[in-house]
């Protein structure tokens, strides 16, 4: 801390920006005021992009931005602008692209040097205050950039113009357009298979990130072909992750990524978007495993347990249970001096919390040793599942049930001991797209996990969605970007994930207001974000405020760090067409897929959401209607059977006598009026074809596993 008076960031809505309010730098938020000042004073802009959960962002803050000498250089020669990448993903994505082109690397903190009009001419990520670790010192770099701006302006302007042109060219996706070809999914599956780590699960080498869309693509292709290696890849990956340190073994939830190939040592921040998509993965795998391993229920129970623990952690730490809404993230650290200390254990810490008998079990189970895995404190151990009750019982000469009881007692004591530690900061900002992702994930989970958790998942998802509609949605602009605080223009992500959440809620409730809002939002998305000529959708609306020097129109395609908004848009369009029968949605889905069809194969794993969209477009979503009185056990058995099968884009509608059929399109709308609403039946449709009704849950499962009516002509 310094004795410098608080700067203008003190009033920011962003916790990340507010955390810099004490710094002796004359920070601006992103906006016209910063650009106008840079032009009037003829100074370059220093751009710092980071996030409250980002460890190295806090390091550069402490080392450089809190350093009075470095701050003096910045204030004298630059206009300083600080951006929260979660709050302004549109700014972050464009400057990530530009700085990556300069330095060959991206990430956070992102440090950019811009002309007064916003065009970047140099940058990088983290810089130490003085020369070290093979990186130039920030102090020296600032002086060199200021000198170049004064004495080599023409060179900088040429570099900036060239870089801006290169970014615009890259974002134009020249040559990307091609005819739709479902064969892209074959190429993606081959690429994913090639990258699969058969020993440790996951894809590629360290660092290891979760690739949720790739897992769902493997599961859907397995359902189509029953090729066992596809299921094995998904199972191995999710099992290894669940047993590794990347998973919080005590409270549930996943850290952002693993620094090693074995999923043992994570970067400890926990992100909303990782956990929502992994929750879906574990729910979907539990559905597939329940049928593929019917003889071994323990296979399914592992995946269900992880799903339930994610929900438990989110309910406790990452959500506003009273008003509705999911928080953005949890920090890795509680101070700059630690690195995951809240989550890690020394042998002494473990033994202080447990009896000797309990400690003996837990040291073996979680591989807690005097020498741990953490470089900053070698005595610290990351908890990961290294053994099982049977092996521990043998090694200790004890009964396995007794070991299990000891483990449970010790587990609760460890949770209690950890809860008494200083807790990493939780960013309680609520972003619309991430909330919509969790609404869909909770509604997915409510179909599979045990009651009463299922009912509470469903209720909280709907409470959150109702809050989103009330506070941050309008019929003229769709969704904004943030729930609460000053209004922020919504992004393409906010609209398309919002549409999927609304459709999921309509499926769960048959409440027409959800469908009406979904259709309005989808239509607004096409008109405000869509490229009518080239296909696909831009990340910002056509009437968005100018962005400065990198005001390029950008179509997000790669899955990084969330599923691609264009691919999600295609999925939303296909589902909207299935509900309405309106060919506008089908046509724009095709146009969106064709906008990227020429380049999708080369993205492979990193465009797995495109593979999901292509699959759904080609095969049409399955729609299942269950009729019968609300308390009829036979109808309930059919509904449970329908939910037991994972199929991409499948909808299940529970129709009781008197229910509205307004938004059930095509063959369903024609078929249902001719069936007795109080008789327990299941009708499966795809496109314009329905199969004969069945009252047999086993037959219903078989129909859904086989894809019902098979592939359709796209």
Secondary structure as GFF3:
##gff-version 3
##sequence-region A 1 714
A	DSSP	three_ten_helix	8	11	.	.	.	ID=ss1
A	DSSP	alpha_helix	15	18	.	.	.	ID=ss2
A	DSSP	beta_strand	27	28	.	.	.	ID=ss3
A	DSSP	alpha_helix	32	41	.	.	.	ID=ss4
A	DSSP	beta_strand	44	50	.	.	.	ID=ss5
A	DSSP	alpha_helix	55	60	.	.	.	ID=ss6
A	DSSP	pi_helix	61	65	.	.	.	ID=ss7
A	DSSP	alpha_helix	68	77	.	.	.	ID=ss8
A	DSSP	beta_strand	78	84	.	.	.	ID=ss9
A	DSSP	alpha_helix	89	103	.	.	.	ID=ss10
A	DSSP	beta_strand	110	114	.	.	.	ID=ss11
A	DSSP	beta_strand	120	124	.	.	.	ID=ss12
A	DSSP	alpha_helix	138	151	.	.	.	ID=ss13
A	DSSP	alpha_helix	153	171	.	.	.	ID=ss14
A	DSSP	alpha_helix	183	195	.	.	.	ID=ss15
A	DSSP	beta_strand	208	209	.	.	.	ID=ss16
A	DSSP	alpha_helix	212	225	.	.	.	ID=ss17
A	DSSP	alpha_helix	228	243	.	.	.	ID=ss18
A	DSSP	beta_strand	257	258	.	.	.	ID=ss19
A	DSSP	beta_strand	266	267	.	.	.	ID=ss20
A	DSSP	beta_strand	270	271	.	.	.	ID=ss21
A	DSSP	alpha_helix	272	292	.	.	.	ID=ss22
A	DSSP	alpha_helix	297	317	.	.	.	ID=ss23
A	DSSP	beta_strand	329	330	.	.	.	ID=ss24
A	DSSP	alpha_helix	347	353	.	.	.	ID=ss25
A	DSSP	alpha_helix	356	365	.	.	.	ID=ss26
A	DSSP	alpha_helix	389	396	.	.	.	ID=ss27
A	DSSP	alpha_helix	400	419	.	.	.	ID=ss28
A	DSSP	beta_strand	426	427	.	.	.	ID=ss29
A	DSSP	beta_strand	430	431	.	.	.	ID=ss30
A	DSSP	alpha_helix	432	446	.	.	.	ID=ss31
A	DSSP	alpha_helix	453	472	.	.	.	ID=ss32
A	DSSP	beta_strand	473	474	.	.	.	ID=ss33
A	DSSP	beta_strand	478	479	.	.	.	ID=ss34
A	DSSP	beta_strand	482	483	.	.	.	ID=ss35
A	DSSP	alpha_helix	492	509	.	.	.	ID=ss36
A	DSSP	alpha_helix	512	529	.	.	.	ID=ss37
A	DSSP	alpha_helix	565	580	.	.	.	ID=ss38
A	DSSP	alpha_helix	583	596	.	.	.	ID=ss39
A	DSSP	alpha_helix	600	603	.	.	.	ID=ss40
A	DSSP	three_ten_helix	604	607	.	.	.	ID=ss41
A	DSSP	alpha_helix	608	619	.	.	.	ID=ss42
A	DSSP	beta_strand	622	627	.	.	.	ID=ss43
A	DSSP	alpha_helix	633	644	.	.	.	ID=ss44
A	DSSP	beta_strand	651	655	.	.	.	ID=ss45
A	DSSP	alpha_helix	666	672	.	.	.	ID=ss46
A	DSSP	beta_strand	681	686	.	.	.	ID=ss47
A	DSSP	beta_strand	689	690	.	.	.	ID=ss48
A	DSSP	alpha_helix	697	705	.	.	.	ID=ss49
###
